Structures are given as C-alpha cells and as structure tokens.
C-alpha cells in the first residue's frame, strides 16, 4: 500500500504529443503498460474483473517497490484505456546494469574504423553509401561490464544520456519480466508476458522516439525513427546500403544482425544471379541447335513416331511431335550450362557461408558483442515452468526445475509425436497430389483434342502432361500455405527452430523431391505398368524427362510464396492500422500522445524475427537444393530480397510497435541449418543432373552409341538419339486392363520412354545394354561430382578463416587497452586512497609529537 502511494495519476495529458517524458517533463518514459479499466467496462463478470484488478495493483506495487516510477494517464480517445508510463531512476539502472552484465563506455576509442572492400572505389560507391551528414557515425568507446563500485571508471558525462533509450528499455523489460503479481501455494506467478497473455494488460512496449513521417517538436529528440524511415525504409533509398549501425542502436543487435545477414546474402546472390542468367541465355540462344529437339519437331522423325498410351482404357496413342514446344523449352534448362551452374553453386554456397562468418566476426567487434555475457538468470518463461524441487548433485542444495525425469521423457515423446504427426500429414497431402495427378491426367487425356499429329492449337501448347503439371503445382502450393498456417498456430516451445524448419522442409520441398527423384522412375512398361494402391497407374515423364515439370513447380512455389508473404507482411498490418485509425476521431492523431499512437500500431510478436529468418532459409533451400533445374532461381531470390529488405524496414518503422532491444552475437541455429542445406545441395543437384535431366543418356549416346559397334554413324553425333532412346512395344501384347483407346487408327507397334529390348528379341522387354551403360555413367557422375565439389568446399573452408587476421588483432588490441585502462584507473584509486591514509597518519603523528600546552 505504501508503494502504491508512489503511483502518480493524471486524468488528463498536459504535455506535447511528441513528448517522451512524464508530465513533469523530467523523467523519461522507458516503457508503457496498457490496460482497460474494469470499472468502466460494460460486463457482468465483476468477480473476474476484481481479480484482474487486484493482480494488476499487486504487480504495479511490486514494480515500485523495486524502484521503478509509474505514472498513469487515461486515453484521450477511449476513456476505458489507461496508459501506465514506467521510468527507471539512475540507481535502478545502475543496479540492473551490473546484474545483466551490460557493457558500457569507459573511454572514447579511436581504434575502431569501418573497413570496406571498396575503399579504393569511394568515388563509385559514394552514391550507394548512407549520407553521413544525415546519419552521423556513432562515437566508439572502450567498454566493460558495468560495476557500481567502479562507477568512476566509466565515461559518465551526463547521467540522462549514459544509458541510451534502447539500453533503458532493455533493463526495464528485464525487471517487468521478473516481478511477481501473485503467490499461490508458495509458487510465484510473475512476468509481464503472462499478464498480457491473460488479458490483465492489453499491451506492453517501449516507445518510438518520434513520428516516422516528420521530426519531433522536441529539439532534444534524436529522431532516429524518422531517419530510419527516410534513409532505409523509403522506396527512394532502395539502392542505398543499409544504416546498420543506426538499426542496431535503435532496435538492438538481434534485429541488426538479421538485416546485416539478409543484406550480405542479397549481395552474394548478385553473383549467383549473373552466372545463372548467363547459363539461361546460353541455353536460350542454343535451343535452335538442340539436335534431339529438332528430331522431336521434325515431321519425318517425331511426326512419324507413335507413342504408347500413358493410361488405361481412356488414353489413346499419341504422336511424339505434340511435345515439340515443351522439348524446345527443355533445351533451355537441360543444357551444358546446367552442369556448369550446378558446380558453381556448390562452390558459391561455401564461399557465402565462409565469408559471412568473417563479416559476422567484424560485426561482433564493431558492435562490441565479442565477449557477450548473457544474463545469469534464466529466461522468465523458463522460470515460470520451474515448479518441481530437486537436489542439485553438485551444490547439494534444493533448486527448482520445470520437469521431473519422467515428465521430461513424456514431454519429449509428445513433442516428437506431434512433429511426426504433422510430417505424416504432409506426406499424406503429397500422396493426395500424386493421386490427383494420376486421375486428372486421365481426364485431360480424354477431354483434350485427340489430334494425332498435334496440329490443334490447344494441343500444341496444352498437352495433358502440361495441364496436369500446372494445376497440380498450383494445388500443391495452396496446400503448402494452408498446412504452414495451421502449424504456426500450434503450441511449440522447445527446439522451436529445428522443429519448425523440419516441418517447413518437408512441407515445401516434398513435392519437388517427388518430381525430381520419384516421378517416372518406377513405371514399368506398357504391358506391365506399376500401379499405386493397386488402382492408379504410376505417372510417366515427358519423353525429355521431368526436368521441365520440376522447373514449373519451383517457379510456382517460389513466386507464389513471395506474393503470399508480401500480402501477409504488408497488406494485413497496413489494413489493420488503417481500420484502427478510422475508428479514432478525425485529426486526433496530431494531438494524441506518442504512447497512444504507438498503442494503435501492430505488435511484432516474440516470434516475428523467427519467421523472417525462416522465410529466407526456405528460399535459400530453393536457391541451392534444386538450382540445377532452374538457373533463374537466384535472380528471383535477388529481386525478392531487394524488396524484402525495404518491406521489412517499412514494416518495422511504420506499422509495428518498437520491439524490446535484444543482444545477439550471431544468427544462432540458422547457421548450422544453412551448412546442412549446403551439404545436401551437392547431392540433390548431382542426382537431378543424373536422374532427372537427360544429360547423361545424351552423353552416353554421343560417346558410345552413335558410332560403331553400337551405332551406325561414322563420327560422334547426336543424330538418331530420339529413335535410340525410345523402345518398341507390340500393340497385340496389351492385356484387357491396359487395352488403349483405338479410335484414331490401328497400329501394330508403339514407342515408350525406356531402354528395353524390342518384341521378338530373346529377352524382349528386358533392359538392354544401353540401360546399363547409362546407369553406370549416372553413378560415376554422382560420385565424381560429389567428391570434386566436397573437396573444393573443404579446401575453401580450410583456407578461409572464420575471423580475419586484422579483426583478431583489433580484438586483442582493444582487450589489452581496456584491461590497461581499468588497471590504471584502479591504481589511481589505490594511490589516491594511500595518499589520503598517509596524510591522516602524518596528521596523527604530528598531533602526538606536538608539545602539550598547559
């Protein structure tokens, strides 16, 4: 009750709209709590409201007993809302800065310089740099963990500015997260997060320093939000480098390291995009020289090849020439440039990861997080779960833990079961898509025009395979988004990163893995096809393979995902904030205080940054795992990321409340995830080239089967490749179930994609010698490509250190000077104290030796 008397209440706001201080204009607002006054709510739940009010009063009283100062102000727009402004006095800041091991300035540091690889090209890069006359570089300091008993060692020129706003908010949030509000059965309930989730408070957030679109009327305000919007988030700054130091200062190191990583990833994508476009153009301009495509389109070759039906009963014979257009498109992607690009990307991803480690080390030095000491206390969410008492084996003292050994086993089992269930659900959806493909292919084969020569304009561009592929890809994308949305609503806590990535990995990539490595691989042959579930005949690829279908799948998912994410990240917050502004009084925003304006913004959520990372890592997987089938993937990712950086910046500065600044040294668990993807990418791209594309069979034909003893040509050539790779089947051998539709003519033989002996051969319909040559060549290619790329990756990783020599030297030099400075300050204090003691001793001696006067 005595602490409660310290709460200052004000029914009216008497300050300026841009003010960041209490009504006295002296005490800075470090945090804002918002609640709805139960006494003015129209509800019959009086008992529940009274309980909430008591909990809130107990919480606020405990906050003030911990030294925080509060001031309550009623809303100007809704008299039911009450804003509790929180201020941390100097003593509280000093106390908790020591508890949290916060590093603070000792002395200005003239060692730190921003190094750049483009220092010799300043005349060229000046237009891309942040204007230092607008965003001034921050002064650098030697720093050390704060200690109250050594306060004189620190660079304290002004107590009001020694702790910057981000540090003040971080300290206050640390206190808010650990103050209790209720004790039940000797178990404390505490933390602002619980109070917000239970509805006792509606929101808790630090304040933005000003309006994003105009500068503050307060001359002392740094206007950092306005500067970030103008020089970072505004569309006219899309070509400029990011002001990473200001981002870090305003939002904290955790947000800063994310944008630093995203910017570096985008820069590295530029090189990959250039090489990818070059490979694409190589395939595009050489498609007219593609011999096997010419044979497909030649009326005298492909026009006379009758293909076997690809389904039972309803499907008819068809002419190879109807795949002419798809074969031309396939020549663009299934070329020699694909192999070169796949090898290049295997090296590129290693260079990206290694150089990012070096850049990350530079940021650790520049942002002073090299020896980051996390808070000794556990996270408040973890503390709240600690309800079981056990004896510590080391200290032999009682301590609280969240689970017993048995409870931990049960929890792990439940979590693993939940993840396994979702993965099975995804696999079931993939099987559903496969069944859809099989069923709809039959429908399209029956409904689309049955012109045998492929001269119908619809049939020329919309074959049953193309129609099935496009519709199945669209449905697959929709299912991916639905499952992703549902899973995000579930409750997950421990190992969030790995669980969520595992789910997303299966969800996004399963359909691509099916097309790349399973479709068309186990189909049998026309007289003995393989059936799914004993009913659905397995899918076949086009005569040119499934590579073009994999490209279509990647294009739809990558493009659709980018559009969907932009709708979620931009339109939804903008619409929600627009609705909130429309509900307020017209023109009221100009005179409402800063805390009320920020309250009507959208909350970022504690997992907001997690989903930003996840989105980019999934994209990273598309760029690396399947890039052999789609060399334009890095270009799409580059364009998306350039927009993503500015969209995220715009979202943070204009649509969302300010986040609580957090410290971070690196990108956390995402680094090993990317390394795992990089290792897997070598295998997937080698297998795509070997088993999905037609490159290996073409090379085997060129070097072995186009010339004697297997071929009839006097020199190496690709002529005759199509005829050589299509096997014969006797129509009379069709059984009743596979008996095809024969309305378009009677044929004695038909062709199908496989390497088997013809009818009448002693081993008819068995795999021929060409098949075994191709299998051996594919396996040899995979082994050679993997070993070469892995060897190069190992050499690159070994020769490029994670921390550059210059950065190591700077870190050691700064650490030495910091320790020297602390030691010198300590010696000065000791010398000063000794001097005082000596003076007092001399004075005592003098008094004792002085002659006594009667």
N, C-alpha and C positions, 0 to 999 in steps of 0.2 A: 504494500500500500504506500509506503514511504517512497519507493522507487517510482510508483505510478504518478506521484505528485510532480515528478520531473517532466512529464509529458506536456508540451506546450500545445494548446488547442487554439485554432483560429478558424472561425466560420467563414471568413472572407479572405480572399487573396489580395494583398495590398501591394505586391511587388510588380516588377516588369515581366512581360510574357517570356522574355528570354533569360530571366534570372535563374541562376543555378545555386541560389543561396536560400537560407531560411528567411523569414520575414524581417529579421534584424539586419539582413544584408552582409553579415559577417561569417556565419557558419555555412560551409559548403555542403551541398546535398550530395552524399555519396551513394545512396540507394533509395529506392522508393517502394513502399509496400501499398497495395491497393486492396480494400475490402468493401463490402456492401453492408451498410448499416442495417442490422436486423430490425431495429425499431421502426424503420420507415419502409420495410418490405411488407407487401400485402400477401401474408401467408398465415396458415393456421398452425404451422409447426413451431409453436412457441417454445416447447421444451428443447427441441433440436437447436433452435436459434440461440437459446440461452446458453447451451453447452458450448456452441461455437464462440460466443462472445467471451465466455469465461476462459476458454483456451487462448484466445487472442490476447486478452488482457494479461493473463499469466505470462505469455510469451513476450509481450512488449515490456512488462515489468522486469523480466529477466534480462532482456536486452539492455535496459537502462541500468540495472544492477551491474552489468558487465562493462559499463562506462559509455555506451552509446547514447546519443541525444536524439530525441524524436520530436517531430512537430507535425500535428495532424491538421489537414486542410480539406474542407469539403469541396466537391466538384462544382464548377460553375455551370456545367451543362446537365448534370444529373445529381440532384441533391441526395440520392441514396449512396453515391460513391464517396468514399473517404480516402484521401491520399496521406500516408504516413511517411514523412521525409526523415531519412536517417543520416546522422552526421557522426563521424568518428573523431573525437578530440585528439590532440597531439599525443597524450600519454597512451591512449588506446592503440594508436597507430604504431608507436614505438614498441609497445609490449608485444603485439602480434606480429610485427615485422621480424622480431627476434625469434618468436615461436615458429614462424613459417620459413625461416632462413632466407629471407628476401635479400638479394644483393643490392646494395645502394652505393651512391658515389662517394669515393674517398678524395679524389683529386682529378682535375682535368687531365685527359690522356691525349697526348699529341702523337702517339704511335699509330693509331688506327687510321688507315687510309682505305678508301673504297677502290679496290683493284678492278680492272676491266681488261678483257682481252682485246678491246677495240680502242685502247688509249691512243694508238697511233693513227686512228681514223676519226678523231673527235670532230673534224670538220664535216665528216659524212654522217656521223651518228648524232650530232647535236640536235637535229630536228626530232629525233626519237627520245631524247632524254627528258626527264622531268625538269621543268623550269625552276632552278634553284632560287630565283628571285621571288617565286610564289611559295614554293615549299622549301623552306630553308633547311639545310642539313643540320641534324641534331649534334649537339656538342657531346663528345665522347669523354668517358671517365674511367679511371681505375675504380673497381668496385670490390666489395667484400660483403659477406653476410652480416647483417646489422646486429649490433650488440649494444644494449643500453648503457652498460658500464664503460663503453669505449666511444661514447657519443661524440666526444671532442675530435676523434679521428676522422669523422665523416664531414663531407663538404656541405655544411648546412649554412647557406646564406639567408634563406627565408623559410621559416617553418611552414608557411602556407603552400610553398611550391616544392619542398623537398620530396614529398610523396606526390607523384603525379596522379591525375584522376584515375587512370587505369589501375595503378597500384592501390589507391584508396578503395576503389570498388572491390578489388580482389580481396583485400583484408576484411572489409565489411561482410562480403559474401561468406568468407570463412567463418566469421562469427555467427552470422544468421543460420548457417547450415548446422551449427553445433549447439545452439541454445535450446534447452528443453522447454516444453509447454505443458507437460503432464507426466505424472508418475503413477503407473498402475502396477500393483503387485511387485513393487521395487524395480520395475522396468521403466526406464525413462523413454518418453517419446519426444523426439526433438527434430529440428530442422525445418527450414522454410519450404523445402521441396514437398515435404509431407503436408504442410499446411495449405500449400497451393493446390496440390492434387486432391485434397479433401474438401476444397471449396471454402475454407475458412478465410483465406486470402484469394483474391482473384488474379493477382499478378505480383511479381517482384522483379525489379530490373534496375540497372544503373541508367543514368540519363545520357542522351545525346547532348553534345555541348551547344548545338545551335540548330537552326533550320537548315536543311540541305540546299535550299534554293536561294538563300540570302544570308548575309553575315549578321551576327548578333549585334544588338544595340549596345551590349556591354563591351566597352573598349578593352577590358582585360581578358575577354574570351578569345582563345586561340583559333576558333572557327575551323577546327580540324575536320569536322563532318562536311562542311561546305567545301573545303579544299579537296577532300577525297572525292566528292561528287564532281567537282569541276575538272580535276586533273586525272581522275581514274575511272569514274563510273559514267561520265557523259559520253555520248556517242562520238563527239568530235575528238576525243582522246583515244580512240580505238587503236591508233597506230603508235601511241607512245608506250614507253616502258612503264611498268607499274611502280608507284612510290612505296616500295616495300617497307622502308623504314617508318613511314607515317602509318601504314597499315598495321605494322607491328606495335607501334606506340599507342594507337587508338583502340585496336581490337585485341591486342595481345599476341604473343609468339605463336600460339596454336593456329590462329587464323592466318598470321603472316607466313608461317611455313607452308600452309596449304597453297596459298597463292604463289609463293615462290616456286614450289614444286610444279604447280599447274603451268606457270609461265615457262619454266625450264623445259617441261615436257612438250609444250607447244613449240618452243624454239627448235627442239630436236626433231619434231615432226616435219619441220620445213624441209630438212634434208631428205627425209624419207619420202615426202610428197613429191619432191623434184625427181628423185630416182623412179618413183612409182609412175609418175606421169610420162617420163621418158620411156619406160618399158611399155606402157599402154600405147603410146604413139608409135613405138616400134611395131607392136602387133597390129595397130590400125592401118599403118601405111604398107604393111607387108601382107595384109589379108588377101590381096588380089594375087599374090604369089603362092598362096597356100594350095599345093597340088591336090591334097585329099579333098579339100572343099570344092575345088573345081570339078573333081570327079563326081562328087555328090550332085552338083548342079548341072553336069553335062547330060543332055537328053539321051545321048548314046551310051552313057555308063550308068549314072544314077537313075536316069529316066527309064531304064530297062530292068532295073533290079527290083523284084517284087519281094517285099518283106513279109515275114510271118505275122499273124495276128498277135497282139500283146495281151489279149484277154480271151476268155472263153465265150463261145456262143455268139455274143453280140458284136465282137470286134471282127473286122474284115481284113483281108490282105491290103497292104498299102505300099505306095511307091516311095523309094528312098529319096527321090528328088523333092518331096514335100518338106524335108528338113534342110533345104538349101539355105534359107535365111538364117536359121539357127547355127548351121555349120560355119557361115561367114562370121557371125558374132563370136563363135567359139574360137576361131582363128586369132581373134584379138587377144584373148586371155590365155589360150593354150599355145604359147609360143616359147621360143628360146628365152625371151625376156623374162618369162615367169620364173624359170630356173635361176637366172641371174638375180632377180629381185628377191627370191626366197633366201638365197645365200646372203645377199646384202642385209636383209632384215635380221637374219640370225646374228650378224656382226653388229648391226645398228643397235639392237636392244641391249647388248652387252655394253657398248660404248655409252648409251644413255644412262644405264644403271650405275656404271663406274664414275662417270663424270658428275652425275647427280650426287653421289656420295661426297665428292670433293667440294661441290657447291654447298652441300649441306654443312660440311665442316667449316667452310668460310662463314656461313650464316651463324653457326654456333659461336664463332669467335666474335663476329661483328655485333651479334645480339646478346653476347655475354651469357650464353647458356652452356658453356663447355663443362663446367662443374655444377650443373644444376642440381640443387638439393631439394627433393620433394618434401612436402610436409611429413613430419614423422607420424602424425595421426593418420589413421585410416580414413578412407572416404566416408562421409556421413551416411551414405546409403548402405555401406558395409556395416558400419557401427550399429545401425538400426536393426540389422538382422542378428546381431550377436546377443542371443538370449540364453544360450547354454553355457554353464560354468564347468570348466575343466581345469586340471592341474598341469601347469607348464612343466615339461620334463627337465628343462634347463634351470629355471628360476625356482621351481617347486612352489610357485605361487598360483593363486586362482586367477583365471582370466576367462573372458567371455569369447565364445566362438559362435558363428552363425549356425553350424550344423554339427551333430554328432557324426561319428564314423559311419554308422548305419544310415543316418539321414543323408549324408553326403553321397553314399552309394545309390540310394533311392533317387536322389535328385539327378545324379549323372545318368542313371538309367532312363528316367523320364525325359531328360533333355535329348539324349541320344535317340530315344523312341520317337520324339516329336520331329526331330530333323529327318530321321529315316522315313517317317510317315509322309512328310512333305516331298521328299525325293521320290518316293513311290508314286505319289500323286502326279508329280511332273512326268515320270516315266509313263504312267497311265495316259496322260494327255498326249504324249508323243506317240504312243501306240494308237490312240484315237485319231491323231492326224494321219498316221500311216493307213489306217483303215479308210479314212476319208479319201486319201489319195487313190487307193485301190478301187473304191466304189465309184468315185467321181470320174476317174479315168474311163471306166466302162461307159458311164453316161455320156461323157464328151465324145467318146469314140462312136457311140451310137447316134448322137444328135447332130454333131458337126457334119458338114457336107462330105459325102463319101466319093469325092472325085479322085480317081486312082492316080492321075497324072499330076495332082497338086496344083492345077491351074486356077482353081477357085480363089478369088482374092482373100476371102476369110481364112480358108485353109492354108494359104501361103504364109500368113503371119501368125495365125492362131491354131496351132496344132493341138491335139489332145494333151500331149506332154506339156506344152507351154501353158495352156489354160489350167491344167491341174497344178503345175508348179506355182503359178502366180497366186491362185486362190488359196492353196494350202499354205503358202508363205504368209499371206495376209491373216488367215485364221490363226496360224501359229503365233504371229506377233500379238494378236489380240489376247490369246490365252496366256502368253508370257506376261503381258501387262496386268491381267486380272489376277493371276497367281502371285505376282510380285506385290500387288496392292494388298491382297488378303494376308500374305505372310508378314508384311510390315506392321499389321495391326495386332499380331500375336505378341505375347509377353516373352521377352527374352532378356537375359541379363549377362550371365557369364559367357565368356568366349564369344562375345557378340560378333566380332569381326570375322572370325573363322566360320562360325555357323552361317552368318548371313552371306558371306562370299560363297560358301559351299552351295547354299540354296540357289543363289543367283547364277553360279557357274553352270549348274545342271539346268536351270530354267532357261537361260539364254542360249547356251551352246549345244544342248542335246539335239535339237533339230538339225543343226549344222553338222554335228558328228554323224548323225544318221545318214544324211545325204552324202557326206564325204566318204564314209568308210563302210556303210552297210547297204545302201540302196544299189540294186543292180548287181550285187556281188554273189548272191545266193538265189538265183532264179531258175537254175536247171536249164532245160532246153525245151523247145515246143512240144515234144512228145512226152516229156516227163517234167513238168513245171513244179516249183516248190510253192506250197500253199501256207498262208498264215491261218492259224486256228483251224486248219483243215477246210477252209471255205474261200479265203481271199487269196488270189494268185499274187505272188510277190511282184513288186514293181521292177520294171526294167528301165535302164537309162536310154537316152538317145544313142544312136549309132556312134556319136562322137564322145559319149561319156556323160557323166553327171556334173562336170565342172561348171557348165553354164548355169545349171539349176542351183548349185551352191553359190555362185555369184549373185543370182537373183535373190536368194534367201538372205545373204549378207546385206545386200543393198536395201531391201525392205526393212529388215530389223534395225540396221544402223540408222537409216533415215527416219523410220517411224519412231524409234526411241528418242532421237534428238528432238523431233517435233513434240512428242508427248512430254518430255522433260521440260521443254520451254513453256508449254501450256501450264504445267504444274508449278513451275518456279516463277513465272512472270505473271500470267493472266490471273491465276487464282488469288495470290496476295494483293494484286492491284485491284481486283474486283471487290475483295473483302474490305480493303481500306476505303475504296470508293463508296461502298454501302455505308461504312461507318461514318464517313464524312457527310454523307447525305442525311444521316439521322441527326446530326448536330445542327445547331442553329446556324443559319446562313451568316457567313462572315465572322463566326465566333472563333475560328482558328487563329485569327490575327491577335486576339486578346486573351486566349486561354493560355495558362502557364505551360512551360516546357514539359512538366511531368504528365499533364493531361493529354497533350499532343502525342507524347510517346506511348501512353497507355493505349491509344486507339490504333497503334501500329500492330503488326502481327508478331507473335512470339517466334523466335527462331527454333526453339526446342533443343533439348540437350543432345539429340542425335542428328541435328541439322548438318553439321560438318561431316559426320559419318556418311550420310547419304551422298554428299558431294564427292567424297573420295570414292565411294562405291561405284557411282556413276562413271567416273573417269577410269577406274580399274577395269570395269566391264568393257569399256571402249578400248582400253589398252589390250585386252584379250582379243577383241575382234581385229585389231590392227596387226597383231603378231601371230595369233594361232592359225588364222585362215588366209593370211595375206597372199599366199601363193595362188589363190583363186581370184583375188580381187586386188590388183595393184593400185587401184584408186582409193582404197580404204584409208591410207594415211592422209590423202588430200581431203577427204570428207571429214576426218577427225581434226585436221588442222583448221578448216573453216569453222567447224563446230566449236573448237576450243577458243578460237579468237573471239567468237561471240559469247561463249560460256564465261570467260573471264569478266567481260564487261557486264553481262547479265547478272552474274553473281555479285559484282561490285554494286551495280544499280540496286539490286535487291537488298543488300546489306545496308546501304546508305540511305535508301528512301522508303523501303517498305517494311523493314523489320526493326524491332527494338534493339537497342545496343546490347550485345552479349557481354557476359562477365568475362573479362580478360583472363586467359589461362596461359601458363608456361608450357613450353614443349621444346624438346631438343631436335626431334626428327619427326618423320611421318608415321612412326610406330609400326604396327604389324603389317602395314601395306607394303613396306619394303621387301620382306621375305615373300609375300604373296606375288609381287611382281617378278622376283627372282625365280619363283616356281613356274610362273607363266612363261618366262623366257626359256627355261629348260624344256618345258613341254612343247613350246612353239617349234623348236627344231624338229622334234619327232613328227608333229602334225603336218608341218609343211613338207617334210620329206615324204610322208605317206600320201599326202594329197597329190604330189607330183607323180609318185609311183603308182598309186592305185586309183586315183580319181581322174587325173588327166590322161591323155592318150600319148604322152611324150615318149615313154619307154617303149611301148609297142611300135611307135613310128621309128625310133632309133634302131630297134632290133630288126625291123623290116629293111631299113635303109642299109645297114651294115652287113646283114646276113641273108635275108630272104629276097632281096631284089636281084641278086646275082646268083650264078650257079654256085653250089649244086642245087639250092632250093628254088632259085628264081630263074627267069628266062632272059633278063636284061643283061646286056654286055657290060654295063657300068652301073655304079651306085645311083639309084634314083628312087623317088617316091611314087613313081607311076605304078599303078596297079595295087596300091596299098588298100584301097577300099574293097576291091574284089578279094584280096587276100585275107582280110580280117573278118569277112562275113562268111559264115558256114552255111551249108546246104541242108535242107530238110525235105523229106519226101511227104507230100501232102496226104498220100494214101495211108501214112502211118499215124495220122491223127486218130485218137480214140474218141468215143462218144462225147465225153465231157469237154474235150478241147476242140471239138469239131467247129471250125470257124464259119462265119457268115460268108456265103459264096455268091451273093447277089451281083458281084461285079465281074464275074468270069470264073472259068475253071482253070486251075494251074496244077502242074504235076510236082513242082518244087517251089520252095520259098527260101528266103535267106534270113538269118538271125545273127545277132552280135555275139560271137564266141569263137574259140579256136578249137573246133572239133572235126573229126573225120567225116566225109560225106557218106550218103547212103551207098550201099554196095561194098564199102570198104570192109576188110576182115574185122576191123574194130570200129564199126560205124557208130557215130555219135560219141565216141570216146575222145578225150583231149589229144590233140595232135602234137607234133614235135615243136611247132611254133609256140604253143601254150607254155611248154616247159622252158623254152628259151626266154620267154617274156617273164615268167615267174622268177627265174634265176637272175635276170637282169634287174628286176624290181628290187629283190632282196639285196643284191650287190649295191645298187644305187643308194638304198636307205642306209646301209652300213657305212659306205664311203662318205656320203653327205653328212651323216651324223658325226662321224669321227673327225672329219675335217673341221666342221663348224665348232664342235665342242673343243677341239684343240685350239682353234683360234680364240674362242671365248676364254679358255683357261689362260692363254698367253696374255690376252688383253687384261684380264682380271689381275694377273700376277704383276704385270709391268706398270699398271696404273695404281698407285697407292690411294687409299681412301681419303687420306689427308695430305695435301701438298706439303712440300718441304718448307715453303715460305710461311704457310699457315701454322705449321708446327713451331717454327722459330718464333713467330709472333706470339703464339700462346705461351710458350716458355718464357719469353722476354717479359710479357705483361705479368705473368705469375710471379716472376722474380722481382720485378719492380714493385708489385703490390705488397709482397711479403717484406721487402726492404722498407717500404713506406710505413707499414704497420709497425715494424720493429723500431724504426727511427722515432715514430710518434710515441711508442711505448717507452723508449729510452729517455725521450724528452720529459715524459710524465714522471719517470723514476728519478731523473736528475732534479727536476723541479721539486719533487717531494723530499728528496735527500737534502736539497738546499734549505727547504723550509725547516726540516728537522735540525740541521746543523745550526741554523740561525737561532732556533729556540734553545738548543743546547748551549750555545755561546752566551745567550742571554741569561740562562740559568746559572752558568759558571760565573759570569760577571756579577750576578746578584749575590752569589755565595762568597766571592772573594772581595767584594767591596767592603771597606771598613765600616763597622757599625757605628752609627752616630747616636749618642745618648739623647 
